[in-house]
Amino acid sequence: MSELTWPRQAGPLSLRRPTPEALDQVLTWRNSPEVTQWLLSTTVDPDAWRVEWLTVQDDDVAVLAFVDDDVVGTGSLWVQDAMGQRHTGHDIWGRAQGGMAYTIDPAHRGHGYATHLARALLSIAFDDLGLHRVTAGCFADNTPSWRAMERLGMRREQHGIKDSWHAELGWLDGYTYGILREEWAG
């Protein structure tokens, strides 16, 4: 993502591109039960996870959120061809939709970092990438996550009943949120 400049400020957070050293810091908390309870991908293989975060596709964004020198969260944004109509030759379909995800270190929760991080990802999606729409999901029981999305003006578009398989917890309810570029206030 060469046209994006880093680092970027997001309230008290400094958003930076991943480095191997910073990812090592994330791995000190990424596989903890306090984090994996909210993720479909529960524990990850550290080496494979590092490679995934360091080799992001051109249209996608992977960032780490820092407070001073501490990594307090991760954020990702991926561009989707939501309409499946690239064959029409209209570039609009390739930028139709994006997906967003974020995770906050349990030791740093309760400071609004998820909201700051998600706001920055939405700004990148709409202001920098020109996406039409962004979606994000969470387990229904992850109240801090869905509250952050609602604070940013995202609307709950789906409540899936036992639609998400969690390796340790079984079938869980999930929410999907969405927001359009014209609804985005920044």
N, C-alpha and C positions, 0 to 999 in steps of 0.2 A: 504494500500500500504506500507507494512512493509519494503521492500527493498529500498525505497527511503528515503533519509535523508533530514531533514528540520531543520532550514531554508536553503534556497538556494539563492545565489545572482544572479541577472539578471540585469546587469548594475547597475543603481542607486537603483534598487528595491530589497527588501528582500521578497522572497516568503515564505509564512508560511501557515501551515494548519489552517483551520477555527476554531475559538473559539466563544462561544456565545457572548462574549464582543466585539470581532472584527466584528462579523456579525451585531450587533446593530449599530456599526459605519457605516457599508455599508448601512443599512436601512435608514440612514439619507438622502441618495441621490438616492438609488435604484429605488424608485417609482416616482422620479421627471420626468416631461415631457421631459427634456433634455436627459434623459436616455431611457425612455420608447418609444420615437419616433423611436429608432433603434432596438427594441426588439419585437419578436412575443409574448412573455409573457409580457404583459404590466405591470400593477400593480400586485403585489403579496401580498398574505396574509403573514404578518411577521412571524407568528408562523409556518405555513406550510413551508415557505421558509427556516427558520432556521433548521428545521428537515431535509429537503432535503440536505442542505449543510453540516450538521453534520453527516449524515448517507450515505456516498458515497459508492458505490459498490467496491468490492476488486480491480478490474482491472481499476477503474476510478480514476481520480485525480481532486481534488478541492483545489484551492489555493487562498490566498488573497495576493495582492501585497501591500507592505508597503514602504513608504518613512518616515524614522524615526518611529514615533508612529502612523502615519496617514495611514489608508487604502485608497489607491488611485485606486485600481482596483480589479477585480475578474477574475479568469481564471479557465476553466475546460477542461478536456480531457477525453473522454470516448472511450473505446475499443468496436469495432463493429465486429460481424461475418458477414462481408460484402458479403461473398459468400454463406452463408447459407448451408455449407457443413460439419458441425461438425460430421455428421454421418459417414464420410469416415474414421475417426480415425486419420487423419493427423492434428497435432496441428497447422500447418501453417494457417489454415482457421480461427482459433480463434484469431489470431493476424494479420489478414489481413489489417484491417483499423481502424483508429481512427477519431473521430470528435473533433474539437477544438472550443472553444468560449471564448471571453473575453469582459469585460466591464470596462470602465475607468470613474472615478468620474469626472463630468463636470468641477469641480473647478481645476482639475489637468490635463486637456487635453492640447495638444500642446507641450508636453515635450518629446515625443517619448516613453512614457510608454507602449502604446499598442504594439509597435514593440518589446520592451524588453520582455514584458510578453509573446507575441506570440512566440518569439524566444526560450524562456525557455520552453514553452509547447512543441514545436517541438523537442527540444533537449531531453526532457523526453520521448516523443513518440518514437523517433528513437533510441537514445542512451541507454535509460534505459529499455523501454518496448519492443524494437525490432520490432516495427510495420513496415509494408510494405508501408503504405500510410496514409496520413492524409488529411482530407478535412475540410473546414470551409466555412461559408456562411455569407452574409450580404445583406442588402438592397442596390440596385444599387445607391441610393442617398447618401449612407454613405461613401463618398470619403475618409475620414481619415482611415477607416477600410480597404477598399480594397487596398489603397496605402500601408498600413503596410504589408498586405499579399504579395503584389508584391515585396516590398523591401526585403522580406525574401525568394524570389525565388519561391513563389507559383504561379501557373498559373491559369488564369481564364478558367474554364472548362465548365461553363454554364452561359448563361444570360437568365434567365426565365422571360418571359413577363407576368406581373401581376400574378405571381405564388405564392405569399406570402400574406396571409390575415392578416392584421393588424387591431386589434379591433377598433382603433380610426381613422385610415387613409384609410381603405378599402384595395383594391387589389394593391399591389406594385410589381415592378420589383425586382428581386433578382439575386445575383451572387453566384456561387459556385466556390471555389478555391480548388486546390489540389496540393500535392507534394509527390513524392516518396522518399523512404529512400535513394536510390542512387543519387538523385538530391540534397539532403540536404547537405549543406556545413557548417552548424553551424553558 
